[in-house]
Amino acid sequence: MGRFSSGSLSRLCAITTRILIGKSNREGNMLKILKSSVSAVILSSILLGGALAGEVKSIAILTPEEGTDYGWNQQGIDAAKAAGKAAGVEVVVAQGLGYGDVRPTLRELASDGASLLIAHASGYNTSAPEIAKELKVPVAIVDTPNGLEKGLVADYTLSGHQGAYLAGRLAAKMSRSKSVGIVVSGEPPSWNSQSAAFAQGVKAENPDVKITYAVIGPAAYSDAAGGKRVTESVIASGADIIFGQGNGSSFGMLQAVETTKAADGGKVYFIDVIGDKSPIDKGFLLSSVVWNIEPVYAAMIADLKADTFGTKHYTIGLKDDSVKLLKTAAIPDNVWTEIQTLREDVISGKIKVDPVYDAAAVRALMTSVAQ
């Protein structure tokens, strides 16, 4: 079908309506008038629908916590705003929704005209597709790579495993005790892939370094108190560098690092994920596996316009800096230079870092798993 403006299509449909009704009047058949009117309405809907297909006026992002965590929630919101601004699309933010039933919020945002609902939490990956099918509004979900449905459901289960591998190499280079820890708020695919890659990086750098793995809870994303408690126990086991993945619970992890001495009486360092906590760092942040999600949301908007939404998976990585390791003053220049060389090796394929999503496979890579 050729391209028409919506105004041209409206005039065409109006003319079609008059022609059909005029013919019916000449024949004096009221039934034909009704049929002609219905036909015109259907034709109008088809033509206008074709003209507006791919039009994206606004997108909405839903997050379980406030966008002030220097992590998952904040990075998601900031990325949505940036992608929307670049595309000239309005962005609606619904934050701090918790991990319960968000169907009412999804329905409200859909009724307000959102062209895309970004359900930015693994706990939303059941309700969002339901609303998509109910209201015919496209949704994007996480941790459900097999849930794609053309035109309706896209998944963006992202993995910063390449950056986590570099973080593992960094930790092994800098650990004084030759003991590091991984503390996670759950075992979703993204966390698992990064935990595995971190462990692989540690072992590649120094196979003698001990890795202690601890899970706060099955979905303890906002449990700061639990994050502090579990991190303290991992430090007590000998770790002097903690790789923490937690959303809100990461604040508890960082607090534990700030207030607990290592076995040698020295400082414990923290490696964060997704965001950059430098603005609140008190000298204990070693690095972070930073994600830039803007290219992902930009690709979603482009896919909506191209009618390819829900047909592909989205990735982030070192090559385009959508994943990068944060440089802090705590990292010596010579060590950072070595890490940058390793980065190039990962990008070139000289070093292979394949994601591991299965929790059991992740645990098998650890020296010990805290109970």
C-alpha positions as CSV (number, residue, x, y, z in Angstrom):
1,M,0.0,0.0,0.0
2,G,1.3,3.5,-0.9
3,R,1.8,6.2,1.8
4,F,-1.0,8.6,2.6
5,S,-1.4,11.2,5.3
6,S,-4.0,10.6,7.9
7,G,-5.9,13.7,6.6
8,S,-5.9,12.4,3.0
9,L,-7.1,9.0,4.3
10,S,-9.9,10.7,6.3
11,R,-11.1,12.6,3.2
12,L,-10.9,9.5,1.1
13,C,-13.0,7.5,3.7
14,A,-15.5,10.4,3.9
15,I,-15.9,10.4,0.1
16,T,-16.2,6.6,0.1
17,T,-19.0,6.9,2.6
18,R,-20.9,9.4,0.6
19,I,-20.6,7.4,-2.6
20,L,-21.8,4.2,-0.9
21,I,-24.7,5.9,0.8
22,G,-25.6,7.9,-2.4
23,K,-25.9,4.6,-4.3
24,S,-28.1,3.1,-1.7
25,N,-30.4,6.1,-1.7
26,R,-30.8,5.8,-5.5
27,E,-31.8,2.3,-5.1
28,G,-34.1,3.2,-2.2
29,N,-33.0,0.3,-0.1
30,M,-32.4,1.1,3.6
31,L,-30.6,-2.2,4.2
32,K,-28.0,-1.3,1.6
33,I,-27.6,2.1,3.3
34,L,-26.7,0.4,6.5
35,K,-24.4,-2.0,4.8
36,S,-22.7,0.8,2.9
37,S,-22.2,2.8,6.1
38,V,-20.7,-0.2,7.9
39,S,-18.4,-0.9,4.9
40,A,-17.2,2.7,4.9
41,V,-16.4,2.6,8.7
42,I,-14.5,-0.7,8.2
43,L,-12.6,0.8,5.2
44,S,-11.8,3.9,7.3
45,S,-10.4,1.8,10.1
46,I,-8.3,-0.3,7.8
47,L,-6.8,2.7,6.0
48,L,-6.2,4.8,9.1
49,G,-4.8,1.9,11.0
50,G,-2.3,1.3,8.2
51,A,-1.4,4.9,8.2
52,L,-0.8,5.0,12.0
53,A,0.8,1.6,12.3
54,G,4.3,2.1,13.7
55,E,3.5,5.5,15.2
56,V,4.9,5.8,18.7
57,K,3.6,8.8,20.7
58,S,4.6,7.8,24.2
59,I,6.2,5.0,26.2
60,A,5.9,4.2,29.9
61,I,8.3,2.4,32.2
62,L,7.3,0.7,35.4
63,T,9.8,0.1,38.2
64,P,9.5,-1.6,41.6
65,E,11.7,0.8,43.4
66,E,12.4,4.6,43.2
67,G,14.8,5.7,40.5
68,T,17.3,6.8,43.1
69,D,19.2,3.5,43.6
70,Y,22.2,4.2,41.3
71,G,21.3,0.8,39.9
72,W,18.6,-1.2,38.1
73,N,15.7,1.2,38.7
74,Q,17.6,4.4,38.1
75,Q,19.4,3.1,35.0
76,G,16.2,1.9,33.5
77,I,14.4,5.2,34.1
78,D,17.3,7.3,32.8
79,A,17.6,5.1,29.8
80,A,13.9,5.4,28.9
81,K,14.0,9.1,29.2
82,A,17.1,9.4,27.0
83,A,15.7,7.0,24.4
84,G,12.4,8.9,24.4
85,K,14.0,12.3,24.0
86,A,16.2,11.0,21.1
87,A,13.1,9.7,19.3
88,G,10.9,12.6,20.2
89,V,8.6,10.4,22.2
90,E,6.9,11.3,25.5
91,V,8.1,9.1,28.5
92,V,5.8,8.3,31.5
93,V,7.5,7.0,34.6
94,A,5.7,4.9,37.2
95,Q,8.2,4.1,39.9
96,G,8.2,2.6,43.4
97,L,5.4,0.2,42.5
98,G,6.8,-2.7,44.6
99,Y,6.8,-6.3,43.5
100,G,3.1,-7.1,43.8
101,D,0.2,-6.9,41.2
102,V,0.8,-4.0,38.8
103,R,-2.1,-4.9,36.4
104,P,-4.1,-1.8,37.5
105,T,-1.2,0.5,36.7
106,L,-0.5,-1.3,33.4
107,R,-4.2,-0.8,32.4
108,E,-4.1,2.8,33.4
109,L,-1.0,3.6,31.4
110,A,-2.4,1.7,28.4
111,S,-5.7,3.7,28.6
112,D,-3.7,6.9,28.7
113,G,-2.3,6.0,25.3
114,A,1.1,4.6,25.9
115,S,2.5,2.9,22.8
116,L,4.8,0.7,24.8
117,L,4.8,-0.5,28.4
118,I,8.3,-1.3,29.8
119,A,7.8,-3.7,32.7
120,H,11.2,-3.2,34.4
121,A,11.1,-6.1,36.9
122,S,11.1,-9.8,36.7
123,G,8.1,-9.9,39.0
124,Y,6.1,-8.2,36.2
125,N,6.8,-10.8,33.5
126,T,3.4,-12.6,34.0
127,S,1.0,-9.7,34.4
128,A,2.5,-7.5,31.6
129,P,1.9,-10.1,28.8
130,E,-1.6,-10.6,30.1
131,I,-2.4,-6.9,29.8
132,A,-0.7,-6.8,26.4
133,K,-3.0,-9.5,25.1
134,E,-6.0,-8.0,26.8
135,L,-5.6,-4.4,25.6
136,K,-3.4,-5.0,22.5
137,V,-0.6,-2.8,23.8
138,P,3.0,-3.8,23.3
139,V,5.0,-4.6,26.5
140,A,8.7,-5.3,27.2
141,I,9.6,-7.7,30.0
142,V,12.7,-9.2,31.5
143,D,13.9,-12.7,32.4
144,T,11.5,-14.4,29.9
145,P,13.6,-14.9,26.7
146,N,11.1,-17.5,25.4
147,G,8.1,-15.1,25.8
148,L,8.4,-13.2,22.5
149,E,5.2,-12.5,20.7
150,K,5.3,-10.5,17.5
151,G,3.8,-7.1,17.9
152,L,3.0,-7.6,21.6
153,V,5.7,-9.0,23.8
154,A,9.5,-8.4,23.7
155,D,12.0,-9.6,26.2
156,Y,15.2,-7.8,27.2
157,T,16.9,-10.2,29.6
158,L,20.3,-8.4,29.5
159,S,23.6,-9.6,30.7
160,G,26.7,-7.7,31.6
161,H,28.7,-10.9,31.8
162,Q,31.6,-9.5,29.7
163,G,32.0,-6.6,32.2
164,A,31.6,-9.0,35.2
165,Y,34.5,-11.1,33.8
166,L,36.7,-8.1,33.8
167,A,35.5,-7.3,37.4
168,G,36.6,-10.8,38.4
169,R,40.0,-10.3,36.9
170,L,40.3,-7.0,38.7
171,A,39.2,-8.5,42.1
172,A,41.8,-11.3,41.8
173,K,44.5,-8.8,41.0
174,M,43.7,-6.6,44.0
175,S,42.6,-9.0,46.7
176,R,45.2,-9.0,49.6
177,S,43.6,-12.1,51.3
178,K,43.2,-14.0,48.0
179,S,39.5,-14.4,49.0
180,V,36.6,-12.6,47.4
181,G,32.8,-12.8,47.8
182,I,29.7,-12.6,45.7
183,V,26.5,-11.5,47.3
184,V,23.3,-11.5,45.4
185,S,19.7,-10.6,46.2
186,G,18.3,-13.5,44.1
187,E,19.2,-15.7,41.2
188,P,17.5,-14.2,38.1
189,P,19.2,-14.9,34.8
190,S,21.1,-11.5,34.7
191,W,22.5,-12.0,38.1
192,N,23.5,-15.6,37.4
193,S,25.3,-14.7,34.2
194,Q,27.3,-12.0,36.0
195,S,28.1,-14.2,39.0
196,A,29.4,-16.9,36.7
197,A,31.5,-14.5,34.6
198,F,33.0,-12.9,37.7
199,A,34.0,-16.3,39.1
200,Q,35.5,-17.2,35.7
201,G,37.5,-14.0,35.7
202,V,38.8,-14.6,39.2
203,K,39.9,-18.2,38.3
204,A,41.5,-17.0,35.0
205,E,43.6,-14.4,36.9
206,N,44.5,-16.6,39.9
207,P,42.9,-20.1,40.4
208,D,44.1,-20.0,44.0
209,V,41.7,-17.2,45.0
210,K,38.8,-18.4,47.1
211,I,35.3,-17.4,46.0
212,T,32.4,-17.4,48.5
213,Y,28.9,-17.1,47.1
214,A,25.9,-16.0,49.2
215,V,22.2,-15.4,48.3
216,I,20.3,-13.0,50.6
217,G,17.0,-14.6,49.6
218,P,14.9,-15.8,46.6
219,A,13.8,-12.2,45.7
220,A,15.5,-10.0,48.3
221,Y,16.0,-7.1,45.8
222,S,15.1,-4.3,48.3
223,D,16.3,-6.0,51.5
224,A,19.1,-3.6,52.6
225,A,19.2,-5.1,56.1
226,G,19.6,-8.6,54.7
227,G,22.3,-7.3,52.3
228,K,24.3,-5.9,55.2
229,R,23.9,-9.1,57.3
230,V,24.9,-11.5,54.6
231,T,27.8,-9.3,53.4
232,E,29.2,-9.1,56.9
233,S,29.2,-12.9,57.1
234,V,31.0,-13.2,53.8
235,I,33.6,-10.7,54.9
236,A,34.0,-12.7,58.1
237,S,34.8,-15.8,56.0
238,G,37.9,-13.9,54.7
239,A,36.7,-11.9,51.7
240,D,38.2,-8.5,51.2
241,I,36.4,-7.7,48.0
242,I,32.7,-8.1,47.5
243,F,30.9,-8.3,44.2
244,G,27.4,-7.3,45.0
245,Q,24.2,-7.6,42.9
246,G,21.1,-6.3,44.6
247,N,19.1,-3.2,43.6
248,G,18.1,-1.7,46.9
249,S,19.8,-4.4,49.0
250,S,23.1,-3.2,47.6
251,F,23.0,-0.2,49.9
252,G,23.2,-2.7,52.8
253,M,26.1,-4.5,51.1
254,L,27.9,-1.2,50.8
255,Q,27.2,-0.3,54.4
256,A,28.7,-3.6,55.5
257,V,31.8,-3.0,53.5
258,E,32.2,0.5,55.0
259,T,31.8,-0.7,58.6
260,T,33.5,-4.1,58.6
261,K,37.3,-4.6,58.5
262,A,38.9,-7.4,56.5
263,A,40.7,-10.2,58.3
264,D,44.0,-8.3,58.1
265,G,42.4,-5.2,59.6
266,G,42.4,-3.4,56.3
267,K,39.8,-2.0,54.0
268,V,37.2,-4.1,52.2
269,Y,36.2,-3.0,48.7
270,F,32.9,-3.2,46.9
271,I,32.3,-3.9,43.2
272,D,28.7,-2.9,42.2
273,V,26.6,-3.6,39.1
274,I,24.4,-1.7,36.6
275,G,24.9,1.8,38.1
276,D,27.5,4.1,39.5
277,K,27.5,4.8,43.2
278,S,30.4,7.2,43.1
279,P,28.3,10.2,44.3
280,I,27.7,8.4,47.6
281,D,31.1,6.6,47.8
282,K,33.1,7.0,51.0
283,G,36.2,5.4,49.6
284,F,35.1,1.8,49.4
285,L,33.8,1.5,45.9
286,L,36.4,-0.3,43.8
287,S,34.4,-0.5,40.5
288,S,31.0,-1.3,39.0
289,V,29.8,-3.2,36.0
290,V,27.9,-0.3,34.5
291,W,25.0,-0.9,32.1
292,N,23.7,1.6,29.5
293,I,20.2,0.5,28.6
294,E,19.4,3.4,26.3
295,P,20.4,1.6,23.1
296,V,18.0,-1.2,24.1
297,Y,15.0,1.0,24.5
298,A,15.9,3.0,21.4
299,A,15.9,-0.3,19.5
300,M,12.5,-1.2,20.9
301,I,11.1,2.2,19.7
302,A,12.6,1.6,16.3
303,D,11.2,-2.0,16.2
304,L,7.7,-0.7,17.0
305,K,8.0,1.8,14.1
306,A,9.3,-1.0,11.8
307,D,6.7,-3.5,12.9
308,T,9.4,-5.9,14.1
309,F,8.7,-5.6,17.8
310,G,8.7,-8.9,19.6
311,T,10.8,-10.7,17.0
312,K,14.3,-10.4,18.5
313,H,16.4,-10.4,21.6
314,Y,18.4,-7.4,22.8
315,T,21.9,-7.5,24.1
316,I,24.5,-5.2,25.7
317,G,28.2,-5.6,25.7
318,L,31.7,-4.1,25.9
319,K,32.1,-3.3,22.2
320,D,29.7,-0.4,22.2
321,D,30.2,0.6,25.8
322,S,26.7,-0.4,26.8
323,V,28.6,-2.5,29.3
324,K,31.7,-1.0,30.9
325,L,33.8,-1.3,34.0
326,L,33.9,1.8,36.2
327,K,37.4,3.3,36.8
328,T,37.8,4.7,40.3
329,A,40.8,6.2,42.2
330,A,41.1,2.9,44.1
331,I,42.4,1.1,41.0
332,P,46.1,1.6,40.3
333,D,46.9,2.8,36.8
334,N,49.0,-0.2,35.9
335,V,46.2,-2.5,36.9
336,W,43.7,-0.5,34.9
337,T,45.9,-0.7,31.9
338,E,46.0,-4.5,32.2
339,I,42.2,-4.6,32.5
340,Q,41.8,-2.5,29.3
341,T,44.0,-5.0,27.5
342,L,41.8,-7.8,28.7
343,R,38.8,-5.8,27.5
344,E,40.2,-5.7,24.0
345,D,40.8,-9.4,24.1
346,V,37.1,-10.1,25.1
347,I,35.9,-7.8,22.3
348,S,38.1,-9.4,19.7
349,G,37.0,-12.9,20.8
350,K,40.5,-13.9,22.0
351,I,38.9,-14.4,25.4
352,K,35.5,-16.2,25.2
353,V,33.0,-15.3,27.9
354,D,29.8,-17.2,27.5
355,P,26.8,-16.4,29.7
356,V,25.7,-19.0,32.3
357,Y,22.1,-18.6,33.4
358,D,21.4,-21.7,35.4
359,A,21.7,-21.2,39.1
360,A,23.1,-24.7,39.8
361,A,25.8,-24.2,37.2
362,V,26.7,-20.9,38.8
363,R,27.1,-22.4,42.2
364,A,29.3,-25.1,40.8
365,L,31.9,-22.5,39.9
366,M,32.3,-21.3,43.5
367,T,34.7,-22.4,46.1
368,S,32.0,-22.4,48.7
369,V,28.3,-21.5,48.9
370,A,27.2,-19.8,52.2
371,Q,24.0,-21.2,53.6
